[in-house]
Amino acid sequence: MAGSDVTHRAVAQNRKARHDYFIEDSLEAGLVLVGTEVKSMRAGRASLGDSYAEARDGEMFLLNANISRYPAANRQNHEPMRPRKLLLHRREIARLSGLVQRQGYTLVPLKLYFNDRGRAKVEIGIARGRKQHDKREREKERSWQREKGRLMRERG
């Protein structure tokens, strides 16, 4: 399981995922990238906007993740929205695909980063979708906590 470590340099974060989903668990996976993708990521040109992970033929792929073209590369440049293979153990892939198929979970990438060894990693969240009323309720709770903090500071 992936813990939040300050030594990781985040390239891209999916902040909207925490708003749209209940993140129940997370894990770290490696990425299979080509050279220009790594250079583009090191320049901070990646986005996880509407991306998700999916199991296909016993392998896990990251779909709809946008890693922009590297400007200095010419003909050997990569396709920005291509499916990228995730490096996971066979047992993890089987467990995750079972969760998605049987229990209705979604695999959402939360963060794209380089670890302390310089390897590109993605943090995958095992998520369940939020309904609109859940989002409103959460916003009310956060608003009340802010207001309560203001009142406490004013009084004492």
C-alpha positions in Angstrom: 0.0 0.0 0.0 1.3 3.4 -0.9 1.8 5.9 1.9 2.2 9.6 1.4 5.9 10.4 1.5 7.3 13.9 1.1 10.3 12.6 -1.0 8.0 11.9 -4.0 7.9 14.7 -6.5 4.3 14.9 -7.8 4.0 15.5 -11.5 0.2 15.5 -11.6 -2.5 15.1 -9.1 -6.2 14.3 -9.6 -7.8 16.6 -7.1 -11.3 16.1 -8.6 -11.1 12.4 -7.8 -11.4 13.0 -4.0 -14.5 15.2 -4.7 -16.2 12.7 -7.1 -15.3 9.4 -5.3 -15.0 7.8 -1.9 -11.4 6.6 -1.9 -11.4 3.4 0.2 -7.8 2.2 -0.5 -4.8 3.1 -2.6 -1.8 1.3 -4.1 1.3 2.2 -6.0 1.9 0.9 -9.5 4.8 1.4 -11.9 4.3 2.7 -15.5 5.6 1.5 -18.8 6.7 4.7 -20.6 8.8 5.6 -23.6 11.6 8.1 -23.4 9.8 11.2 -24.6 7.0 10.5 -22.1 9.5 10.5 -19.2 11.1 13.7 -20.4 7.7 15.4 -20.7 6.7 14.2 -17.2 10.0 15.5 -15.8 9.0 18.9 -17.3 5.7 18.6 -15.5 3.5 18.3 -18.6 1.0 15.6 -17.5 -2.7 15.5 -16.6 -4.9 12.9 -14.9 -8.2 14.7 -15.6 -10.6 12.0 -16.7 -8.3 9.0 -16.5 -9.0 5.6 -15.0 -7.4 2.2 -14.9 -8.9 -0.9 -16.5 -8.0 -4.6 -16.7 -7.6 -6.1 -20.2 -6.4 -9.6 -21.0 -4.9 -10.1 -17.6 -3.0 -6.8 -17.7 -3.8 -3.4 -16.1 -3.8 -0.2 -18.2 -4.0 3.5 -17.5 -6.5 5.1 -19.9 -7.1 8.8 -20.8 -4.0 10.0 -19.0 -2.6 12.9 -21.0 1.2 13.2 -21.1 1.9 16.0 -23.6 4.3 15.6 -26.5 7.9 16.5 -25.8 8.7 19.6 -27.8 12.4 18.8 -28.5 11.5 15.4 -30.0 10.6 15.2 -33.6 9.4 12.0 -35.4 10.0 9.8 -32.4 7.4 11.6 -30.3 4.7 9.6 -28.4 0.9 9.7 -28.7 -0.3 11.9 -25.7 -3.4 9.8 -24.9 -2.2 6.3 -25.5 -3.1 3.5 -23.0 -0.1 2.9 -20.7 0.5 -0.4 -19.1 0.6 -0.5 -15.3 3.2 -2.8 -13.5 1.4 -4.8 -10.9 1.6 -8.4 -9.6 -0.8 -10.9 -11.2 -2.6 -11.4 -7.8 -3.1 -7.6 -7.5 -4.5 -7.4 -11.0 -6.9 -10.3 -10.3 -8.0 -8.7 -7.0 -8.6 -5.3 -8.5 -10.5 -6.6 -11.6 -12.7 -8.6 -9.2 -13.5 -5.5 -7.2 -14.4 -3.6 -10.4 -16.5 -6.4 -11.9 -18.3 -7.8 -8.8 -18.6 -4.9 -6.4 -18.8 -1.8 -8.7 -15.6 -0.1 -7.7 -13.6 2.2 -10.0 -9.9 2.5 -10.3 -8.9 6.1 -10.3 -5.4 7.5 -10.5 -4.7 9.9 -7.7 -1.1 11.0 -8.3 1.6 10.7 -10.9 5.1 11.0 -9.5 8.7 10.0 -9.5 9.9 8.0 -6.5 13.2 8.5 -4.8 14.9 6.1 -7.3 13.6 8.2 -10.2 11.0 5.6 -11.4 7.7 6.9 -12.7 4.8 5.7 -10.4 1.1 6.2 -10.2 -1.0 6.0 -7.1 -4.2 4.2 -7.9 -7.3 4.7 -5.7 -9.9 2.0 -5.2 -13.0 4.2 -5.3 -16.7 4.2 -5.1 -18.7 7.0 -6.8 -20.3 9.7 -4.8 -23.9 10.7 -5.5 -24.8 14.4 -5.8 -26.4 14.5 -2.4 -23.2 13.1 -0.9 -21.2 15.9 -2.4 -23.6 18.6 -1.1 -23.5 17.0 2.4 -19.7 17.0 2.4 -19.6 20.6 1.3 -22.0 21.6 4.1 -19.9 19.8 6.7 -16.7 21.5 5.5 -18.4 24.9 5.5 -19.7 24.3 9.0 -16.2 23.2 10.2 -14.8 26.5 8.8 -17.5 28.6 10.4 -17.0 26.8 13.7 -13.3 27.5 13.6 -13.9 31.2 13.0 -16.4 31.4 15.9 -13.9 29.6 18.2 -11.1 32.1 17.2 -13.4 35.1 17.8 -14.4 34.0 21.3 -11.3 32.8 22.7 
